[in-house]
Amino acid sequence: MNTMIFRDMSYGVYVTTSLDGNRPVGCITNSIMQITSDPATIAVSVNHNNYTNSCIDKSGKFAFSILSENSDPSLIGTFGFQSSKENDKFEGVDYELAAGLPVIKDSCGFVVCRVIDTMETETHTVFLGEVIEAESYGKPDNAMTYAYYHKVVKGKAPKNAPTYLPEVDGAPVTDESEALQGKKTGKWVCQVCGYVYEGDELPADFKCPVCGQGADKFKKVE
Ligand SMILES: Cc1cc2nc3c(=O)[nH]c(=O)nc-3n(C[C@H](O)[C@H](O)[C@H](O)COP(=O)(O)O)c2cc1C
């Protein structure tokens, strides 16, 4: 079986959001597809370990914002490489509420759904949602595809992504919590993928081993 053929399947890149009580939460997903048009229904696959999964389950609602090629790539680092369980991912992010759910303004637009069914797999829940609200921000930008994210942004997908392929790029995918346990004097976080560099100084020519971004995409953790 050659699972590399999965790389030829097409997806978008989305910020899938929900509510934890009144608190906005969300994660990056690529596994979203439209299932029917009338009534419009959408399916999204969310890992059991993602905090967003339990929030969609409890609130019975989810929204997704469709990232564009011009959306700030740090949205992917913020929403795709850390958890809402410990972080307020919306701090500093321009968002609004649509049908009560948070949606990201730096995107092509959004869709809001109420959950009408679920299907469990060993690792992921597939939420089937009926669309209750949808809007375009009317920008001329192309929607970001998963292929564009890999080839142009040079980003990686963490293990929770259903489309994760471990051996493709040979670079270790780390997560912030793992790296933050280090004992070096300084820490710099890649704003694209959340990779944490630890050392005394971030070299000017440093390249993120996870997503390939340069030192200018790193922010020092104070
Ligand atoms: C490009 C990309 C695509 C992803 N696709 C999915 C996906 O389709 N489903 C999923 O469950 N996780 C996906 N993830 C992983 C989650 O976004 C990630 O595990 C996130 O940190 C979970 O946050 P949470 O715990 O706040 O829900 C993806 C991540 C990236 C970077």
The ligand as an SDF file (V2000), in Angstrom:
LIG
                    3D

 31 33  0  0  0  0  0  0  0  0999 V2000
   -1.9650   22.1780    8.3390 C   0  0  0  0  0  0  0  0  0  0  0  0
   -2.6480   21.5020    9.5050 C   0  0  0  0  0  0  0  0  0  0  0  0
   -3.7670   20.7330    9.2800 C   0  0  0  0  0  0  0  0  0  0  0  0
   -4.4350   20.1200   10.3560 C   0  0  0  0  0  0  0  0  0  0  0  0
   -5.5640   19.3920   10.1220 N   0  0  0  0  0  0  0  0  0  0  0  0
   -6.2370   18.8380   11.1580 C   0  0  0  0  0  0  0  0  0  0  0  0
   -7.4890   18.1780   10.9390 C   0  0  0  0  0  0  0  0  0  0  0  0
   -8.0240   18.1240    9.8320 O   0  0  0  0  0  0  0  0  0  0  0  0
   -8.0990   17.5960   12.0130 N   0  0  0  0  0  0  0  0  0  0  0  0
   -7.5530   17.6350   13.2740 C   0  0  0  0  0  0  0  0  0  0  0  0
   -8.1310   17.0750   14.1980 O   0  0  0  0  0  0  0  0  0  0  0  0
   -6.3800   18.2900   13.5120 N   0  0  0  0  0  0  0  0  0  0  0  0
   -5.7340   18.9070   12.4930 C   0  0  0  0  0  0  0  0  0  0  0  0
   -4.5730   19.6000   12.7250 N   0  0  0  0  0  0  0  0  0  0  0  0
   -3.9950   19.6080   14.0950 C   0  0  0  0  0  0  0  0  0  0  0  0
   -4.6490   20.5910   15.0630 C   0  0  0  0  0  0  0  0  0  0  0  0
   -4.8330   21.8620   14.4820 O   0  0  0  0  0  0  0  0  0  0  0  0
   -3.7500   20.7020   16.3010 C   0  0  0  0  0  0  0  0  0  0  0  0
   -3.6050   19.4390   16.8940 O   0  0  0  0  0  0  0  0  0  0  0  0
   -4.1940   21.7470   17.3140 C   0  0  0  0  0  0  0  0  0  0  0  0
   -3.1000   22.0790   18.1350 O   0  0  0  0  0  0  0  0  0  0  0  0
   -5.3290   21.2750   18.2080 C   0  0  0  0  0  0  0  0  0  0  0  0
   -5.6930   22.3510   19.0750 O   0  0  0  0  0  0  0  0  0  0  0  0
   -6.7900   22.2060   20.2390 P   0  0  0  0  0  0  0  0  0  0  0  0
   -6.2500   21.2440   21.2480 O   0  0  0  0  0  0  0  0  0  0  0  0
   -6.9110   23.6060   20.7750 O   0  0  0  0  0  0  0  0  0  0  0  0
   -8.0550   21.7320   19.6150 O   0  0  0  0  0  0  0  0  0  0  0  0
   -3.9230   20.2600   11.6760 C   0  0  0  0  0  0  0  0  0  0  0  0
   -2.7920   21.0810   11.8900 C   0  0  0  0  0  0  0  0  0  0  0  0
   -2.1580   21.6900   10.8260 C   0  0  0  0  0  0  0  0  0  0  0  0
   -0.9730   22.5680   11.0850 C   0  0  0  0  0  0  0  0  0  0  0  0
  1  2  1  0
  2  3  1  0
  2 30  2  0
  3  4  2  0
  4  5  1  0
  4 28  1  0
  5  6  2  0
  6  7  1  0
  6 13  1  0
  7  8  2  0
  7  9  1  0
  9 10  1  0
 10 11  2  0
 10 12  1  0
 12 13  2  0
 13 14  1  0
 14 15  1  0
 14 28  1  0
 15 16  1  0
 16 17  1  0
 16 18  1  0
 18 19  1  0
 18 20  1  0
 20 21  1  0
 20 22  1  0
 22 23  1  0
 23 24  1  0
 24 25  2  0
 24 26  1  0
 24 27  1  0
 28 29  2  0
 29 30  1  0
 30 31  1  0
M  END
$$$$
